[in-house]
Amino acid sequence: MRKHLLALGVAAVLSPSLLAQKIGVINTMSGAEAPIGENITNGIKLAEEDLKKKGFNLHLVWEDDTGKPQISMSAMEKLATRDNVTGVVGPYTSACSNAVAKLAEKYKVPLLIPAAAKEEITRLGLKHVFRMNAPADKYASSLIDAALSLGKPKSIAFVYENTDFGTSTSKTAKDYAARKGLQVLGDVAYPKGSADYRSSLAQIKSKNPDLVFMVSYVADAILLMRQSKEVGLQPQAFLGAGAGFTTTEFAREKAISEGVISCTQWTDDVNWPGAKDFGARYKAKFGKEPTYHAACAYASMVIMAETARNAGGDRAKTRDGLKSGKWNGIMGEVQFADYDGFNNQNNHTMLVQQIIAGNYETILPAPFATKKPVFPFPKWK
């Protein structure tokens, strides 16, 4: 009998469902991109709560990369070798995600990127790198198609930070604009964190483009719009490619954010399972609206943790589980597929939203729309 009980005890200890799942998190928790990183942290914390309620023995190992690729790479080395995590969720920025992707492949650690947009990250044929969010090409096509459906623009100008995120997103946008017959009247790449963009914006104003397409994180998005108002730049539409244009910090700047159209990976008014509940719980817990980054991070952690547990904490089996699995939750249907030159890429539906009366409202695609769009961009007050 005693041997039998001991055998049961050993079986219980070794049961994959009871083993602690050690998952690494690389995120930007300090530095310039920390406001968006906070959303990712909060989304993962909600996922951790929900997973533990379901009986998961979850051990998260957190690393702050401060938005710097070299620090992100050091964090990946540590998680892969010293901490021996089963998988990693993160990083946030395109520059950091691009930097750690090859390390994930080197150490054969499954990496699930929640919100970085640079296309090349999932175009390198890496077997251990997966991405939840739609990449940069979807940002461009969803916004330009929206503008074309709302009016008859014939020209466009681009203003973007000269980072991996900015250059990758703007390149796909310029390619797509050319295919749609839009004339490019301005192409401005600026150093991230500059103090004054007025001369560049005035130059764009002089060419009178119908559309102005911007790619920026939070601080620059606010400053660009503030100085666009100062110089009187008045296109038919300002198009903000996600990131800084989708945050509560940006929406609060009502004097300059009203009417701006942006694209997003998620809103709480879509009919994806649990989306509305996630939005309500997030607001109740953290006292603010979640951005799409929070939802992407939540779904990424849930999927990584469930897959790691099913694989008994084995890295190779976790990778195989991510590759073969299908999920349906707050980000809609998720599957990491190979298509159009992408590998392990979730083919996610982008949403187009506009700030109307100080709130983000979904305006496209039609099945998800909550408000009618305001077009053209209202005259500055």
N, C-alpha and C positions, 0 to 999 in steps of 0.2 A: 504493500500500500504506500509506504514512504517513498519507494522508488517511483511509483506511479505519480505521486504528487510532485516529486522533484522534476519528473519529466514534463508534467503540465506547466510547472513554473518556468522551466527553460523554454518551452514552446511559447509561453506568454511573453517572456522577455525578448525572444527573437522574432515575434510576430511583426511583420511590416506595418500593421495598423497601429502598433504601440510604440515603435521606434520613433525617436525624435527626428523630424525632417529638418535638416539644417540647410537653410536657403540664404544665399547672400543677397544683399541689396546695395547697389551703387546708385547714389542720387546726389543731386546738387542741393545740399542743405544749408550752405552759406555761399556768399559771393553774389554777383549781380543777378544770377538766375534763380536765386533762392525763393522768390515769391511763387514761381511755378513749381520749383522743387518741393515747396511746402504742400502743394496739392497732391503731388505724387506720394509724399510721406503719409499724408492723411488717408489717401485711398488705400495704401498698403496696410495701415493700421486698422481700418475698417475690415479689410479682408482677413487680417489676423484674428480679429474678434470673432468674425463669423466662422472661420475655420476651427477655432478652438471650441466654439459652441457645438460644432459637429463632431468633436472628439479628436481633432488633430493635435498631435504633440509636435508643435511647430517651434523651431528655434531660428529666429532671424538674426543674421549677422550684418550690421549696418556699416556702410562706409560712405563718408562724405568726400566727393571728388572736387568740391568747390567750383565746378564747371571747367576744370582744367584737365585736358587729355592725359598729361603725364601722371597726374595724381590718380586719375581713373585707372590707368594701366597698372600702377602700383597696387591699387585696391584689388584689381582682378588677380594679380599675381598672389597676393596674400590670401584671398578667398579660395583660390584654386589649390594652393599648396599647403599653407599653414592651417587654414580653417577647414579644408576638405569638405566644402559645401557640395551638395548634390547638384544645385543649379543656381543661377544668378538672375535676378530681375533688375533691369536698368541697363545702362545709365540713362540720364535724361537727354542731354544735348546731342546733336548729331556729331559734333566733333569728338565728344567722349565716347559715344557708341561706336563710331567708326574706328577709334583708336583701340578699343578693347576687343573688337570682333575677332581679330586674328589670334589674340591670346586665348579666347574661349576655344577656338579651334585647336590651338597648340596643346592646351591642357585637357581637351575633350570634356569641357564643362558646358552643359546646356545654358545658353544665354537667351533670355526672353526680354526683348527691348519693348518698353511700353509706348513710347511717344516720340522717338527721334525720326526725322523725316528724310534725311539724305538717302537718295535712291540707291547709291552704290552699296550701302550696308548689306542689303539682301540681294545684290547682284554679283557677288564674288564667289558663289558656289560653295559657301561654307556650310557644313553639315550640322554644326552645333549652334548656329545663330538663327533665331526666330524673331519675328516682329509682329506686334499686335496692331499698331496703327497703320493707316494708309500712308504710303510714302509721298514724296514731294509732287509727283506727277498728278496725283489726285487733287492736291491743293489747287494747282494751277487750273486744271480742266474744270473743276466744279465751280470755281469763281468766275472764270471767263465765260463758261456756258451760261451761268446765271445772268451775267451782265448782258449777254447777247439775247437772252430770252426776255429781258426787261425793257430793252430799248434797241437802238440801232447804232451802237458805237462803231467808229471806224478807225480809231487810233488809241494807243496805249503808251504809258510811260512806266518805267520800273525804278523803284528806289528800294535798295536792299543792303543789309549788312554784309561785309565781305568775309563771312564765315562759311563753314561747311553747309550750315542750314540755309543761309541767305543765298549763296551762289548756286547751290543745287536746286532750290525751289525756283529761283528766278530763271535759271536756264531752262527748266522744263516749261515754265510759263511763257518764255520767249519763243520756244519751239512751237508750243501750242497756239500762241497768238498768230504766228506766221501761218500755221495750217488753217486758221480761221480767217485769214485775210486782213488782220489788224495791222495797221502801220505803227511801227515803234518810233515814237518821237522823243524818247528820253531813256537813258540807261545809266543810272547812278548807283555805284557801289560805294558805300561809305564805311569808314572805320567805326566799329562798334563802340558805343559809349562817347561819341563826339558831343560837343556842347552846342554846336550851331550848324544847322542844315539850311539856313535861310537862303544862302546864295544858290545852292543846288535846286532848292524848291522854286525860287524865283526864275531860274533858268528853265525849269520844266513848265512853269506858268506861261512863260513867253511863247511856248510852242502849242499851248492850249490843247492838250490831249483829252480825249473823251473819258478815258479811264486812267487811274493811277493805282498801280499794283505795288504794295509794300510788303516787305518781309523783315520783321524785327521782333526782338523780345520786348519786355514790358516797358522799361524806361525809355527806350528809343521810340517805341510806338507812340507813347504819349507826347514826347517832344516833337516828333515829326508832324503829328496832327496839330499840335499847338502852333508850330511855326508855319504850317500850311495855311492856317487861319490868318496868321499875321501877314503873310505875303499875298493873301487873297487867291490862293490856288483853288479853282472851282471846277472840277471835272464833273461828268455825269455821275460817276461813282468812284469812291475810294474803296479799294479791295484789299483787305488785310489777310495775309496768308497764315491763319492760325496764330499760334504762339502768343505774343504780347497783345494781339488784337482780340483775344478771347478770354481775357481775365477780368475779374471784378475790379481790379485797380484801374484798368482802362475804361470800363463802363462807368465808373464813378466820375470820370472827367467829362461830365455831361456837356460842357460847353464846346468840346471838340470831338467827342465820340459819337454823338447822336447821328444816326443815318449811315454809319460805316458798315459795310458788308464784309463779313468774314466767313471762313469755312471752319468747320469743327468736326471732330470725330464722334461727338456724343452730346446730347442734351437730355434733360430729365423728362421731356415731354414726348419722347419717342415711345413706341410700343414694344421695345425690346424687354424681355422678362426681367423684372426687378429694377428697371432704370428709374422709375418714379420713386420707388421706395428708397433706393440708394441716395437720390437727390435730397429727399426729405430727411433721412438719417444724417447725412453729411451736414446739412444746414443746422440741424438740432445739436449735433455734437461740436461742430467747429465754428458755428456762428457766421457762416458765409456760404455763398453759392459755390458748388464745385465746378471746376473747369473740366474739359475733356481729359486732361492729364490725370486727374484723380480717378476717373472711371477706367481709363486705360490701365492704370497701375493696379487698381482693385482687381480687374479681370485677369491681368497678367499673373498676379500673385496667387489668386484662386486656382488658375489653371496649372501653374508651376507646382504648387503644393500638392494638389490632387494627383498630378501625374507622377511626382516624386514618390508619394506614398504608395501608389499603385505599383511602382517599380521597385519598392523596397529600399529606396535610397540609392539605387544603382544608377550611375551617371549614364551609361550606355542605354539602359532600358528606359530611363527618363527621356533621353533624346528620341528614342524610337517611339515612345508614347506621345510626345509632342508632335512628331511627324505624322503619326497615323490617327490622331484624335480629332474629334469634333465636339464643339461645345455650343451652348445657346444660353446667353445670360445678358447682363446689362449692356454689353457691347454688340448684342445681336448674335448671329451665327458666326462662329470663329472656326477657321481651319487654316493651318499653315501649309500652303500649297506652292507648287512651282508653276509659274505662268509668265508670259511676256518677258522672259529673261530674269524674273525674280525667283528666289529660292526661299522656302519656308516663310512665305509672306502671307499674312492674312489679307484677303481681298475685301477690304472693308468699305462700306458705303459712307461717303462723306455727306455731311449736312451743311447747308448754307444758312447763315443767320444774319440778322441785322439788329442793330441797337435802335429800338423804337420806344420812345418815352422812357429812356434810361434803362431799358431791360433788353437782354438778348432774346430775340424771337426767331424761331425757325421759319424761313420763308420758302425753302426748297430742300429736297424734292417735294412735289405737291402732296404725296401721301403723308408727309410728316409736318406740313406747314401749319403754324398756329396763327400767323398774321399775314396780311397782304403786305408786300414790300413797298417801301417808299422810294420812288424813282422819278426823276433824277435826284441826286444829292441836294438837300435843301440849301438855300443860300445862307451864307454865314450871317449870324446875328451880331 
